[in-house]
Amino acid sequence: MDELWATATDTEYGTTSERFAYYRCPSCDCLSIDPLPADRLEEIYPPTYYSFASPEAQGRVTIAERVKAWLDRRSFRRAAALIGSDSPRILDVGGGVGAISGAFVRASGGRATATVVDIDPKSVEAAKARGLEGVACRFEDFETDRRFDLVLMLNLVEHVADPIALLRKARGLLEPGGLVWLQTPNFRALDGRVFRHHNWAGYHCPRHWVIFSETGLPRALSAAGLEPAWFTRAQGGAFWAASLLGLPRASRPPSGPELPRPLVCYRSFMPLAAAGAAFDLMTRRVRAVSQVVILARVSNT
């Protein structure tokens, strides 16, 4: 029987004061949201959502984002080494404006190619303006005869109702020897435990629908016919910042016709995120953190 893990509301963007329950599946060690707000996407992803109004899009990149980009480049070099190619064909699922896949193409000296699949047409047009290919549709509806060396699914699987189905589709689009690159939250991290009953930002409520643990994610990969080829703990500085800044809103949800200012826009958000990121990076070898990265390949079993 699933266990009630926690309840939470939208403290980050204030799109709703409704509380949602998160249940833990004992056999898969993952959390799922109830009720599932599948018919409320326009409501829960407001125009102020961070991926629609990113600091990069506004021409400002913080130190924390530079550190993240450095970590991403290190992981890309690891992926390229495992694939055995310095010119991989990249599929960036839910890649928005193509910031990360575009950076990988540049890091390869232009030898790599990238295709962005995203539901937001404006983001896809921005990706095309970077020189990338782009398709505006849900990944579930994406059709192609091409195969890819690297499928990016960065902070994606937690946003969908059936992540295993998406992983199976990604598996089917891999070239022999190709990899799926996953980055996703880990609900068993220290901050996940500290803020478990205080609107932990890793719930990203109500936008994260399935949240894995370090043990639950490999089980999901196995169900999709994949297996880990490489694993690392990243950092969850933004979760630390939003969890702390969201505490007052949890007790007094914003009210009124206009949405409140997103927590990510608070002046203290970036310093707190940088401190949280530094703490995670210094201690990730001895404890779980709230962002993990897995490079997965097709299972031989």
Secondary structure per residue as TSV (DSSP state, phi and psi in degrees):
chain	resnum	aa	ss	phi	psi
A	1	M	-	360.0	135.1
A	2	D	-	-66.1	144.8
A	3	E	E	-103.1	131.8
A	4	L	E	-66.1	116.0
A	5	W	E	-91.4	-45.7
A	6	A	E	-169.7	165.8
A	7	T	E	-121.7	151.9
A	8	A	E	-154.2	164.6
A	9	T	-	-135.4	178.1
A	10	D	-	-85.8	87.1
A	11	T	T	-83.2	-20.5
A	12	E	T	-74.9	-43.3
A	13	Y	T	-121.8	-11.3
A	14	G	-	64.1	30.6
A	15	T	S	-73.2	-21.7
A	16	T	-	-156.1	150.1
A	17	S	-	-98.8	1.7
A	18	E	-	-65.0	144.3
A	19	R	-	-99.4	137.8
A	20	F	E	-115.4	144.5
A	21	A	E	-96.0	140.8
A	22	Y	E	-114.4	124.9
A	23	Y	E	-111.4	141.3
A	24	R	E	-99.5	128.2
A	25	C	E	-86.3	116.0
A	26	P	T	-62.9	-35.7
A	27	S	T	-76.0	-30.9
A	28	C	T	-106.0	-7.3
A	29	D	T	47.6	57.0
A	30	C	E	-140.5	159.7
A	31	L	E	-101.4	147.8
A	32	S	E	-136.8	149.6
A	33	I	E	-91.2	148.4
A	34	D	E	-149.9	124.8
A	35	P	S	-76.9	155.0
A	36	L	-	-81.9	116.2
A	37	P	-	-84.5	49.9
A	38	A	T	-66.3	-24.6
A	39	D	T	-98.7	15.7
A	40	R	-	-125.7	28.2
A	41	L	H	-61.5	-41.7
A	42	E	H	-64.9	-29.1
A	43	E	H	-76.0	-46.4
A	44	I	H	-86.7	-11.5
A	45	Y	S	-113.1	82.4
A	46	P	-	-73.4	167.7
A	47	P	T	-58.7	-22.7
A	48	T	T	-84.8	3.1
A	49	Y	-	-57.9	141.9
A	50	Y	T	-60.0	-34.9
A	51	S	T	-75.7	-16.4
A	52	F	T	-88.3	-20.4
A	53	A	S	-135.3	55.6
A	54	S	-	-70.7	153.5
A	55	P	T	-56.7	-35.9
A	56	E	T	-63.5	-42.5
A	57	A	T	-63.1	-26.1
A	58	Q	T	-94.1	5.7
A	59	G	T	82.2	17.8
A	60	R	-	-133.2	127.6
A	61	V	-	-123.0	125.1
A	62	T	-	-86.4	170.4
A	63	I	H	-61.2	-41.5
A	64	A	H	-60.3	-40.0
A	65	E	H	-70.9	-31.7
A	66	R	H	-66.3	-39.3
A	67	V	H	-63.5	-43.7
A	68	K	H	-60.2	-43.2
A	69	A	H	-62.9	-37.2
A	70	W	H	-64.5	-43.3
A	71	L	H	-63.3	-40.6
A	72	D	H	-61.8	-41.9
A	73	R	H	-64.4	-38.1
A	74	R	H	-62.0	-44.3
A	75	S	H	-65.4	-35.5
A	76	F	H	-63.9	-41.5
A	77	R	H	-62.9	-38.2
A	78	R	H	-63.4	-45.0
A	79	A	H	-62.0	-44.4
A	80	A	H	-61.5	-38.2
A	81	A	H	-66.4	-40.2
A	82	L	H	-68.0	-36.6
A	83	I	H	-71.9	-32.0
A	84	G	T	82.2	32.3
A	85	S	-	-148.2	139.3
A	86	D	S	-98.4	8.3
A	87	S	S	-135.9	57.2
A	88	P	-	-70.2	151.2
A	89	R	E	-88.1	118.2
A	90	I	E	-107.6	134.6
A	91	L	E	-112.6	118.2
A	92	D	E	-104.4	97.6
A	93	V	E	-84.7	124.6
A	94	G	T	66.2	31.5
A	95	G	-	-81.2	0.8
A	96	G	T	59.4	-124.6
A	97	V	T	-83.5	2.9
A	98	G	T	78.2	25.7
A	99	A	H	-61.3	-44.8
A	100	I	H	-76.7	-49.0
A	101	S	H	-65.1	-33.7
A	102	G	H	-64.5	-38.0
A	103	A	H	-65.4	-36.0
A	104	F	H	-68.2	-37.9
A	105	V	H	-62.4	-42.7
A	106	R	H	-65.6	-39.8
A	107	A	H	-63.6	-25.9
A	108	S	T	-85.1	2.7
A	109	G	T	73.3	23.9
A	110	G	T	83.6	4.2
A	111	R	-	-78.6	-33.1
A	112	A	S	-74.9	158.7
A	113	T	E	-125.7	154.3
A	114	A	E	-141.6	140.1
A	115	T	E	-121.2	126.2
A	116	V	E	-100.3	129.7
A	117	V	E	-115.6	120.0
A	118	D	E	-150.3	150.0
A	119	I	S	-78.4	-13.3
A	120	D	-	-95.0	110.3
A	121	P	H	-58.8	-36.6
A	122	K	H	-65.2	-39.8
A	123	S	H	-64.7	-40.7
A	124	V	H	-63.8	-39.9
A	125	E	H	-63.4	-38.5
A	126	A	H	-65.5	-36.8
A	127	A	H	-64.6	-40.4
A	128	K	H	-64.1	-35.3
A	129	A	H	-65.5	-21.8
A	130	R	T	-80.0	-5.9
A	131	G	T	95.5	9.2
A	132	L	-	-93.3	161.1
A	133	E	E	-81.5	154.0
A	134	G	E	-151.5	143.3
A	135	V	E	-133.6	126.0
A	136	A	E	-95.4	99.0
A	137	C	S	-169.7	169.8
A	138	R	-	-70.5	147.5
A	139	F	G	-61.8	-33.2
A	140	E	G	-59.5	-27.6
A	141	D	G	-99.6	-1.4
A	142	F	-	-72.6	127.8
A	143	E	-	-127.0	134.2
A	144	T	-	-160.1	152.1
A	145	D	S	-90.4	-8.9
A	146	R	-	-77.6	157.6
A	147	R	-	-125.4	154.9
A	148	F	E	-127.0	150.1
A	149	D	E	-82.2	-27.7
A	150	L	E	-144.2	119.1
A	151	V	E	-107.1	114.3
A	152	L	E	-86.3	126.6
A	153	M	E	-132.6	72.4
A	154	L	E	-92.9	118.0
A	155	N	T	51.4	50.0
A	156	L	-	-121.3	-50.3
A	157	V	G	-63.5	-23.1
A	158	E	G	-73.8	-12.0
A	159	H	G	-94.2	-0.1
A	160	V	S	-118.7	158.3
A	161	A	S	-75.6	-31.3
A	162	D	-	-130.5	78.4
A	163	P	H	-64.0	-29.7
A	164	I	H	-65.4	-38.1
A	165	A	H	-62.0	-40.2
A	166	L	H	-66.7	-38.4
A	167	L	H	-65.6	-38.5
A	168	R	H	-63.2	-41.2
A	169	K	H	-64.4	-42.6
A	170	A	H	-60.5	-41.5
A	171	R	H	-57.8	-41.4
A	172	G	H	-68.9	-13.9
A	173	L	T	-100.2	5.1
A	174	L	E	-85.6	140.6
A	175	E	E	-70.3	157.0
A	176	P	E	-53.5	129.3
A	177	G	E	84.6	0.8
A	178	G	E	-76.2	169.2
A	179	L	E	-130.6	146.7
A	180	V	E	-101.9	127.3
A	181	W	E	-104.3	114.4
A	182	L	E	-109.6	134.8
A	183	Q	E	-128.7	128.5
A	184	T	E	-157.8	157.9
A	185	P	E	-69.7	159.5
A	186	N	B	-123.6	111.9
A	187	F	T	-73.8	-10.1
A	188	R	T	-94.6	15.5
A	189	A	S	-71.0	166.9
A	190	L	H	-58.0	-49.1
A	191	D	H	-65.1	-31.9
A	192	G	H	-63.0	-34.0
A	193	R	H	-77.6	-43.0
A	194	V	H	-61.2	-43.1
A	195	F	T	-104.5	17.9
A	196	R	T	-49.0	-46.6
A	197	H	T	-104.2	19.9
A	198	H	T	-132.7	46.1
A	199	N	T	56.2	53.2
A	200	W	-	-49.1	130.9
A	201	A	G	-65.9	-19.7
A	202	G	G	-65.4	-20.6
A	203	Y	G	-66.4	-28.7
A	204	H	T	45.0	41.9
A	205	C	T	-61.7	134.1
A	206	P	T	-103.3	40.2
A	207	R	T	-97.9	-22.9
A	208	H	-	-92.1	117.8
A	209	W	-	-100.4	-28.4
A	210	V	E	-136.7	124.6
A	211	I	E	-126.8	122.4
A	212	F	E	-92.8	171.3
A	213	S	-	-111.4	177.5
A	214	E	T	-64.3	-28.2
A	215	T	T	-89.2	-30.9
A	216	G	H	-72.5	-33.6
A	217	L	H	-64.4	-46.2
A	218	P	H	-59.9	-30.8
A	219	R	H	-65.5	-40.6
A	220	A	H	-65.9	-40.5
A	221	L	H	-60.3	-44.2
A	222	S	H	-60.4	-40.9
A	223	A	H	-63.9	-24.4
A	224	A	T	-94.8	3.6
A	225	G	T	81.1	26.2
A	226	L	E	-123.0	162.4
A	227	E	E	-143.7	148.8
A	228	P	E	-65.7	135.2
A	229	A	E	-105.4	-22.7
A	230	W	E	-163.0	143.2
A	231	F	E	-138.8	142.3
A	232	T	E	-150.6	156.3
A	233	R	E	-92.1	132.9
A	234	A	-	-96.7	-119.7
A	235	Q	-	-155.7	149.1
A	236	G	-	-123.7	47.7
A	237	G	H	-56.8	-38.4
A	238	A	H	-65.1	-32.4
A	239	F	H	-68.6	-40.7
A	240	W	H	-58.8	-47.1
A	241	A	H	-63.6	-49.2
A	242	A	H	-69.3	-32.4
A	243	S	H	-63.7	-44.3
A	244	L	H	-68.6	-47.8
A	245	L	H	-70.4	-21.7
A	246	G	T	-84.0	-7.9
A	247	L	H	-57.4	-45.7
A	248	P	H	-63.7	-35.7
A	249	R	H	-70.5	-26.8
A	250	A	H	-64.7	-37.2
A	251	S	H	-85.8	-26.1
A	252	R	S	-135.0	82.5
A	253	P	-	-58.1	140.6
A	254	P	-	-58.7	145.2
A	255	S	-	-132.3	157.9
A	256	G	S	121.3	166.7
A	257	P	S	-72.0	-24.8
A	258	E	S	-98.6	144.5
A	259	L	-	-69.8	143.4
A	260	P	-	-71.5	167.6
A	261	R	-	-65.9	130.6
A	262	P	-	-59.7	145.5
A	263	L	G	-59.0	-33.4
A	264	V	G	-64.3	-17.1
A	265	C	G	-91.0	-4.8
A	266	Y	S	-66.9	143.6
A	267	R	T	-61.1	-30.9
A	268	S	T	-84.6	-6.8
A	269	F	H	-62.8	-51.1
A	270	M	H	-65.6	-42.6
A	271	P	H	-60.8	-41.0
A	272	L	H	-65.5	-40.5
A	273	A	H	-64.5	-40.1
A	274	A	H	-64.6	-40.6
A	275	A	H	-65.7	-42.7
A	276	G	H	-63.7	-41.0
A	277	A	H	-63.0	-43.3
A	278	A	H	-62.7	-42.7
A	279	F	H	-61.4	-45.7
A	280	D	H	-62.1	-44.7
A	281	L	H	-67.2	-32.8
A	282	M	H	-75.1	-24.5
A	283	T	H	-117.0	1.4
A	284	R	T	-67.0	-18.4
A	285	R	T	-74.9	-18.0
A	286	V	T	-116.6	-2.4
A	287	R	S	-155.4	161.5
A	288	A	-	-74.1	141.5
A	289	V	-	-116.6	171.7
A	290	S	S	-91.6	10.8
A	291	Q	E	-137.1	127.3
A	292	V	E	-123.2	153.3
A	293	V	E	-125.0	129.9
A	294	I	E	-129.4	130.9
A	295	L	E	-99.2	121.4
A	296	A	E	-120.3	143.9
A	297	R	E	-122.9	170.3
A	298	V	E	-63.4	132.3
A	299	S	-	-70.6	144.2
A	300	N	-	-85.9	-7.0
A	301	T	-	-101.0	360.0
